[in-house]
Amino acid sequence: MENPDAQPPQTCCPIVELRQYTLHPGKRDVLIDLFDREFVESQEALGMKIIGQFRDLDNPNRFVWLRDFRDMPSRAQALKDFYDGPVWKAHREAANATMIDSDNVLLLHPVTPTSGFPLESKTRPPARSNETRSELIVATIYYFDAPVDADFVEFFEKTVKPEVSSSGATILAYFVTEHQREHFSRAAGARRRKCFCLVRAL
């Protein structure tokens, strides 16, 4: 029996970027080393949170990462501060040299107040640690011709979600496209793809 007094789980990430980079062959670990060394704490010091970084097991030249923001205006300020700041200016040439394409970016928000990543998932190894997580993380992205509507969300929550959970997977979060006005002009392309994104651990 459910406890009527139980509090809903606390979740993070009101605004999430899902970023998928296509890299030059053999350059993924080069970018990962640079990212871990220079781009995690430097972004978080400006108010962003790095949710996770991932190797695409199906594509050795794909690097995937997630970061979150409190809201759209603070996102714009944080991005400006970072990309105009000293850390990115010092290392952008080395980072860009690993990349073929860095424009595959989805701007998302949780479908419901409890469908973001759980707060405990925001803990991570200390700076410059070599520790990695062992579980397999799967992100499934469903693209639509129009914004995701309530009918699809109801279908997902009543039909798909129980099936995913019964298969043994752990649903970590699920999101839809964020349609608020873009406040950071250099990231205008990050919000145009209409999608539903399910993230689960196997």
Long-range contacts (C-beta under 8 A, 24 or more apart in sequence): 8-113, 8-114, 9-114, 9-118, 9-119, 10-118, 10-119, 11-110, 11-113, 11-114, 11-115, 11-116, 11-117, 11-118, 11-119, 11-173, 12-49, 12-51, 12-68, 12-116, 12-117, 12-118, 12-119, 12-121, 12-122, 13-49, 13-51, 13-68, 13-110, 13-116, 13-117, 13-173, 14-68, 14-69, 14-70, 14-71, 14-109, 14-110, 14-116, 15-68, 15-69, 15-70, 15-71, 15-72, 15-75, 15-107, 15-108, 15-109, 15-178, 16-51, 16-66, 16-67, 16-68, 16-69, 16-107, 16-108, 16-109, 16-110, 16-116, 16-175, 17-66, 17-67, 17-68, 17-69, 17-105, 17-106, 17-107, 17-108, 17-190, 18-64, 18-66, 18-105, 18-106, 18-108, 18-139, 18-141, 18-175, 18-197, 19-64, 19-65, 19-66, 19-67, 19-102, 19-104, 19-105, 20-56, 20-62, 20-63, 20-64, 20-104, 20-105, 21-62, 21-63, 21-64, 21-99, 21-101, 21-102, 21-104, 22-61, 22-62, 22-99, 22-100, 22-101, 22-102, 22-104, 23-61, 23-62, 23-63, 23-98, 23-99, 23-100, 24-61, 24-97, 24-98, 24-99, 24-100, 25-60, 25-61, 27-61, 27-97, 27-98, 27-99, 28-55, 28-60, 28-61, 28-62, 28-63, 28-98, 30-98, 31-63, 31-95, 31-98, 31-99, 32-63, 34-91, 34-94, 34-95, 34-98, 35-63, 35-65, 35-95, 36-128, 37-128, 38-87, 38-90, 38-91, 39-87, 39-88, 39-91, 39-95, 40-127, 41-127, 42-82, 42-85, 42-87, 42-88, 43-67, 43-78, 43-82, 46-78, 46-81, 46-82, 46-85, 47-74, 47-77, 47-78, 48-75, 48-78, 48-82, 49-122, 50-124, 51-117, 51-121, 51-122, 52-137, 54-137, 57-136, 61-100, 64-139, 68-117, 72-178, 72-180, 72-181, 72-182, 72-183, 73-183, 75-183, 75-184, 76-183, 76-184, 79-184, 79-186, 79-187, 80-184, 83-186, 103-189, 105-187, 105-189, 105-190, 106-141, 106-177, 106-190, 106-193, 106-195, 106-197, 107-177, 107-178, 107-187, 107-190, 107-191, 108-175, 108-176, 108-177, 108-178, 108-195, 108-197, 109-175, 109-176, 109-178, 110-173, 110-174, 110-175, 111-148, 111-153, 111-156, 111-174, 111-175, 111-176, 111-196, 115-173, 115-174, 115-175, 116-173, 116-175, 117-172, 117-173, 117-199, 118-172, 121-172, 135-201, 135-202, 136-201, 136-202, 137-172, 137-199, 137-200, 137-201, 137-202, 138-169, 138-199, 138-200, 138-201, 138-202, 139-197, 139-198, 139-199, 140-197, 140-198, 140-200, 141-195, 141-196, 141-197, 142-195, 142-196, 142-197, 142-198, 143-193, 143-194, 143-195, 144-194, 144-195, 144-196, 145-194, 146-194, 147-176, 147-177, 147-179, 147-194, 148-176, 148-177, 148-194, 148-195, 148-196, 152-196, 156-196, 156-198, 164-198, 164-200, 168-202, 169-200, 169-201, 169-202, 170-200, 170-201, 170-202, 171-198, 171-199, 171-200, 172-199, 172-200, 172-201, 173-199, 174-198, 174-199, 175-199
